Amino acid sequence: MRKVTVRLHDTHIGIWQDDARDPSFSREIYGGLIRHLRGAGWKVRVDPQIKRNYSCLSPSHRLAAKGALRASIKVSGRVVEMDVWAETWPQRNPNGHRYDFDKRARLAYLDRLRLTLEERRVLAWLGTVATIESVKRFALGIGPGFGEITALAHIADGYAKSWHSDKALGRPICTAPSYSTSADGGTIEHGVTVWFPDGKGRILRGTAYYNINNMWWVVAGPWTLQNLASFQVYTRQPDDLRRKRNDRLRRERLEQVLGGAIGRMDFRKAETLRRLLFGAEQAFMIWSEHKEAYYRPQGRGYTTDAIRAGRYTKAEAEAEVRSAPDRLRLVTPEGRLVRLEVAA
């Protein structure tokens, strides 16, 4: 019986063997996979684009569909590949849904379960026609699905591969005090309970595990993992857990609404938002000579549209411009570019 290796990545299934000149590989594995899929309810057909543009390659390429799932199957040398996608999520890649990244995460929940089931069925069928020497899953995902792992297993896998791990402990060691200084001034220790704000500012609780430099893994459940800087982590439970710690997100959103109001020439609303954001202070912008664009709100990217540009207090803008005076300029409320020198 032939020996094969299976490589899984996202929604990709690759079946590999050592002998690239084996004429039976295409017939038994590629052809056998197509017959298996048809028996499992997939509709398999010729790839019309390949047939139209590269007719000589058409026998080695097929398209398949089952419910919302779509798949491409091809054989080349010593590998048979199957890639699965759906057309149910907002398309990102202009060439089509099949070329989007992170396709498994974009699948609807039930389609992810169906994909997991199909992967298991393919492996079970393959085991009847070949000896599977190993199943390698690259970029291991965290979750309860087939081939996915727990948050702790993900950390252990990273420790095993890291050059920074201490040989005796089997994990990296935090050597600099500044790398373990928390947001509340405490000291983060490996394996202790910590608190941290999630993406929307809600305080969550988890267990800290050292990663590298000032970065810490925080496990907040079997399938929940955060990679946080030490200054984002609290060693003591913060007061008022119901209050969101989302000042940056709030300000960024208000600035976006401010830009929209200015664009619509709704100057009454724009003035109200400006006072809410900056009070009696004037609002400044930051111009990048290198990018030839303005800073966006909270410094998250650039824009050439002054209406969509981020607004900053004078102190904030001056501090940022002085950090790189050769590349950055202060933009006054009147629109004048001002060059600043490095602070003494």
Buried (B, 14 or more C-beta within 10 A) or exposed (E): EBEBBBBBBBBBBBBBBEEEEBEEBBEBBBBBBBEBBEEBEBEBEEBEEBBEEEEEEBEBBBBBBBEBBBBBBBBEEBBBBBBBBBEEBEEEEEEEBBEBEEBBEBBEEEBBBBBBEBBEBBBEBBEEBBEEEEEEBEEBBBBEBBBBBBBBEBBBEBBEEBEEBEEEEEBBEBEEEEBBBBBEEBEBEBEEEBBBBBEEBBBBBBBBBBBBBBBBBBBBEBBBBBEBEBEBBBBEEBEEEEEBBBEEBEBBEBBBBBBBBBEEEEEEBBEEBBEEBBEEBEBBBBBBEEBEBBBBBBBEEBBEEEBBBBBBBBEBBBEBBBEEBEEBBBBBEEEEEEEBEEEE
